[in-house]
Amino acid sequence: MRKLQITQLAAMNMHYSRYSIDAFLDSAARLGFTQLELWGGAPHFFYPTQCGPSAAALRRMAADRGLTIACVTPEQCIYPYNIASAQDDFRQASVDYFCGWIRQAAELEAPKMLCGPGWGLLDQPVEQAWRYAVDSLEKMTREAQKRGVTLAFEILLPNESNLVNDLASTCRMMKEIDDPHLMCCIDTVPVCREGKTLEDYFAALGQRIVHIHLNDGTPTGHLTWGDGDQPLREHLDTLERWDYAGAITLELGAGRYYQQPEEHLERGLRVLETAFGQKLGPCPSSKA
């Protein structure tokens, strides 16, 4: 059984969105992270309008601080992109958006890009939206294969998607698109909301799980560790039993964290350091 390493933890910039990208990178290095999950949105880095630095410049900015980008996560819950839309031109525009992000991920030298299923309108047949999502994901998977990027397909909450929001629908999607360039990101928030465990997901999906969002919650909320009641020890024990060696992102989503993002990320990090029995020390190459 492989022992988890605290260096597997990755910082995410989503709750730093009221600060500059430089402030986030400095903060991540100051806290000792060596990996990032890059949320793709304004004002930090938004590809279609090139808001923020270029991909090449951002890669250098991270490297200068001893940071690598483990995964790119283009905004897809707030911004209006939907790969399962029944409107053909909008659905194609959404696929184009994500294919553009796949190319950006390759330029950033990020091995993974996170994606989701989209959603169907609630007054229309869900199976129709499902077929649109599968078709779109197949197109995205072909682009990912071409660019040497792995898609990390994420389970969502029911209010985020009526297509993939539980273990059964995640397994169905993985069965329908059985391709090594479409793998899984498992987020502990929808897992616990469903009343399942990480063990349930690993038992069903095994090596197709390549990325983890490790979040506290009640059970939802995407909280920093210590602010919810999720079973942290159980989560970590499962990751060790399954010899999980990939990145483990701390994805803080609550609005109350946006004013003092480093303070809240650090609070959760200290809880994790205790649970890991390891310290995440400041990066020696940090400019912060």
C-alpha positions in Angstrom: 0.0 0.0 0.0 1.4 3.3 -1.1 1.6 6.1 1.6 0.1 9.3 0.5 2.5 12.2 0.2 1.4 15.7 1.2 3.2 17.0 -1.9 0.3 15.5 -3.9 -1.9 18.4 -2.6 -2.6 21.1 -5.2 -3.8 24.6 -4.7 -6.6 26.0 -6.8 -7.1 29.7 -7.7 -10.9 29.8 -7.9 -11.4 31.5 -4.5 -8.5 33.9 -5.3 -10.5 35.4 -8.2 -10.7 38.8 -6.5 -6.9 38.9 -6.5 -4.4 38.9 -9.3 -2.9 35.7 -10.7 0.5 36.9 -9.3 -1.0 37.1 -5.8 -2.3 33.6 -6.1 1.0 32.1 -7.4 2.9 33.9 -4.6 0.4 32.6 -2.0 0.6 29.0 -3.3 4.4 29.1 -3.2 4.4 30.8 0.3 2.2 28.0 1.7 4.6 25.3 0.2 2.5 23.9 -2.6 4.4 22.5 -5.7 1.3 21.7 -7.7 -1.6 23.8 -9.0 -5.0 23.2 -10.5 -5.6 26.2 -12.7 -9.2 27.5 -12.8 -9.6 29.1 -16.2 -11.5 32.3 -15.7 -11.2 36.1 -15.6 -9.2 37.9 -14.3 -6.5 35.2 -14.0 -6.4 33.3 -17.3 -9.3 33.1 -19.7 -8.5 31.6 -23.1 -11.1 32.8 -25.6 -10.4 36.5 -24.9 -6.9 36.0 -23.7 -7.6 37.7 -20.3 -4.4 37.4 -18.3 -1.0 36.3 -19.4 -0.4 34.0 -22.3 -0.1 30.3 -21.7 3.7 30.4 -22.2 4.1 33.3 -19.8 1.9 31.7 -17.2 3.8 28.5 -17.4 7.0 30.4 -16.8 5.5 32.4 -13.9 4.5 29.2 -12.2 7.9 27.5 -12.8 9.7 30.6 -11.4 8.0 29.8 -8.1 8.7 26.1 -8.2 5.1 25.3 -9.3 3.7 22.9 -11.9 0.2 22.9 -13.3 -1.3 19.4 -12.6 -4.7 20.2 -14.2 -6.5 22.9 -16.1 -10.2 23.5 -15.2 -11.9 25.9 -17.6 -14.9 27.6 -16.1 -18.0 25.7 -17.0 -20.6 26.1 -14.3 -21.0 29.9 -14.2 -20.0 30.8 -17.7 -22.6 29.8 -20.4 -21.1 26.8 -22.1 -23.0 23.5 -22.3 -21.9 20.5 -24.3 -25.3 18.9 -23.9 -27.3 21.8 -25.3 -30.1 20.9 -27.7 -29.2 24.0 -29.8 -26.8 22.7 -32.4 -24.8 25.9 -32.9 -24.4 26.6 -29.2 -23.5 23.0 -28.5 -20.8 23.2 -31.2 -19.5 26.5 -29.8 -19.3 24.9 -26.4 -17.3 22.0 -27.9 -15.0 24.5 -29.6 -14.5 26.3 -26.3 -13.3 23.1 -24.6 -11.2 22.0 -27.5 -9.5 25.4 -27.3 -8.9 24.8 -23.6 -7.4 21.4 -24.4 -4.9 23.2 -26.7 -4.2 25.7 -23.9 -3.6 22.8 -21.4 -1.0 21.3 -23.8 0.8 24.7 -24.1 0.7 25.0 -20.3 2.3 21.5 -20.2 -0.6 20.4 -17.9 -1.3 16.6 -18.3 -5.0 16.9 -17.5 -8.0 19.1 -18.3 -11.1 18.8 -16.2 -14.5 18.6 -17.9 -18.1 17.8 -17.1 -21.2 16.5 -18.8 -23.2 19.7 -19.3 -26.9 19.6 -18.6 -30.2 19.1 -20.2 -33.3 21.4 -19.9 -35.6 20.0 -17.3 -38.6 20.2 -19.6 -37.0 18.1 -22.3 -36.1 14.4 -22.4 -33.0 13.7 -20.4 -31.9 10.9 -22.8 -31.7 13.4 -25.6 -29.3 15.6 -23.6 -27.3 12.5 -22.6 -26.7 11.6 -26.3 -25.6 15.2 -27.0 -23.2 15.1 -24.1 -21.7 11.7 -25.2 -21.2 13.0 -28.8 -19.6 16.2 -27.5 -17.3 14.3 -25.1 -16.2 12.0 -27.9 -15.2 15.0 -30.0 -13.3 16.5 -27.1 -11.6 13.1 -26.4 -10.3 13.0 -29.9 -8.8 16.5 -29.5 -7.3 15.5 -26.2 -5.7 12.4 -27.7 -4.2 14.6 -30.5 -2.7 17.0 -28.0 -1.5 14.5 -25.4 -3.9 15.6 -22.7 -6.1 13.4 -20.5 -9.6 14.6 -19.8 -10.6 14.3 -16.1 -14.4 13.9 -16.2 -16.0 15.2 -13.0 -19.1 14.1 -11.3 -21.3 17.1 -10.4 -24.1 17.9 -8.0 -27.7 17.5 -9.1 -28.2 21.3 -9.2 -25.2 21.5 -11.5 -26.1 18.7 -13.9 -29.1 16.4 -14.4 -26.9 14.0 -16.4 -24.0 12.8 -14.3 -24.4 13.4 -10.6 -24.0 10.0 -8.9 -22.1 6.8 -9.1 -24.4 5.0 -11.5 -24.4 7.8 -14.1 -20.6 8.3 -13.8 -20.1 4.6 -14.4 -22.5 4.7 -17.4 -20.6 7.6 -19.0 -17.2 5.8 -18.5 -18.7 2.7 -20.1 -20.1 4.6 -23.1 -16.7 6.4 -23.7 -14.2 3.7 -22.9 -11.1 5.7 -23.9 -7.8 6.2 -22.0 -8.0 9.9 -22.7 -11.3 10.2 -20.8 -10.7 9.4 -17.2 -12.4 10.5 -13.9 -12.1 13.3 -11.4 -13.9 12.4 -8.2 -15.0 15.2 -5.9 -15.8 14.3 -2.3 -18.7 16.7 -2.1 -21.1 15.0 -4.5 -19.8 11.6 -3.3 -20.9 12.4 0.3 -24.1 14.1 -0.8 -25.1 10.9 -2.5 -24.4 8.9 0.7 -21.6 7.0 -1.0 -17.9 6.8 -0.1 -14.6 7.2 -2.1 -14.3 3.4 -1.6 -17.5 2.9 -3.6 -16.1 5.0 -6.4 -12.7 3.3 -6.5 -14.3 -0.1 -6.3 -16.4 0.7 -9.4 -13.9 2.8 -11.4 -10.5 1.8 -10.2 -7.6 3.1 -12.3 -9.9 5.4 -14.3 -9.8 7.8 -11.3 -6.8 10.1 -12.1 -7.7 13.3 -10.2 -9.3 14.1 -6.8 -11.1 17.1 -5.4 -10.7 16.7 -1.6 -13.2 19.1 0.0 -14.9 19.4 3.3 -18.6 20.0 3.5 -21.9 19.5 5.3 -21.8 17.4 3.2 -21.9 20.0 0.4 -20.4 23.5 0.3 -16.8 22.9 -1.0 -15.4 24.1 2.3 -11.9 24.3 3.7 -11.0 21.5 6.0 -12.3 22.0 9.5 -15.4 23.9 8.4 -17.5 20.8 7.6 -18.0 17.3 8.8 -16.7 15.1 5.9 -14.8 11.9 7.0 -11.3 13.1 6.1 -9.5 10.1 7.7 -11.8 7.7 5.7 -11.1 9.6 2.5 -7.3 9.4 3.0 -7.4 5.8 4.0 -9.2 4.9 0.8 -6.7 6.8 -1.3 -3.9 4.9 0.3 -5.6 1.5 -0.1 -6.0 2.2 -3.8 -2.4 3.4 -4.2 -3.6 6.7 -5.5 -0.6 8.7 -6.8 -2.3 11.6 -8.6 -2.9 15.2 -7.6 -5.4 16.0 -4.8 -6.8 19.5 -5.2 -8.3 21.7 -2.4 -11.2 23.3 -4.2 -12.6 26.1 -2.0 -15.9 27.3 -3.3 -17.7 29.2 -0.5 -18.1 33.0 -1.1 -17.0 33.8 2.4 -13.4 32.7 1.4 -12.9 35.2 -1.4 -11.8 38.2 0.8 -9.0 36.3 2.6 -8.3 33.4 0.4 -4.8 32.5 1.8 -6.0 32.5 5.3 -8.8 30.0 4.6 -6.6 27.8 2.4 -4.0 27.7 5.1 -6.5 26.8 7.8 -7.5 23.7 5.8 -3.9 22.9 5.0 -3.0 22.8 8.6 -5.8 20.2 9.2 -4.5 18.1 6.4 -0.9 18.3 7.7 -2.1 16.8 10.9 -4.0 14.1 9.1 -1.1 13.3 6.8 1.5 13.5 9.6 3.6 15.6 7.2 4.3 19.3 6.7 4.1 21.2 3.5 7.1 23.5 3.8 7.7 26.7 1.9 9.1 26.1 -1.5 12.9 27.0 -1.6 12.6 28.6 -5.0 9.6 30.8 -4.1 9.9 34.5 -4.9 7.2 35.3 -2.3 
